[in-house]
Amino acid sequence: MASGDRSRAENMTTITPNKRQTIRGVVASAKGATTITVVVEQMYKHPKYGKYVRRSKKYMAHDPENVAQSGDTVELEATRPISKRKRWRLVRVLERARLSPEIHRGEP
């Protein structure tokens, strides 16, 4: 291998890793040991009628430290398959859920 080929090969190995896909949503359930269910809503304009349609999808995400609670707005990142349905992991909690005083005290 010539010296020119070596420098070219070294430059090829310094490729930065790909940025992983991230999504934001609201925690619907945090009842699992290390699993949260996040609902992600998407709004798009209907191609024919022009009305805005709201679609939602549920994602199972890995939360090893049990940081997220129900109602929190969170950011998820794509990762390797952790279980049958978990392909996302919790990156951070963007906003905590606001509980009303009645719910916080346990009153109906």
PyMOL commands that set and color helices and strands:
alter all, ss='L'
color gray80, all
select helices_A, chain A and resi 3-12+101-105
alter helices_A, ss='H'
color red, helices_A
select strands_A, chain A and resi 22-29+35-45+52-62+73-78+86-95
alter strands_A, ss='S'
color yellow, strands_A
deselect
rebuild
show_as cartoon
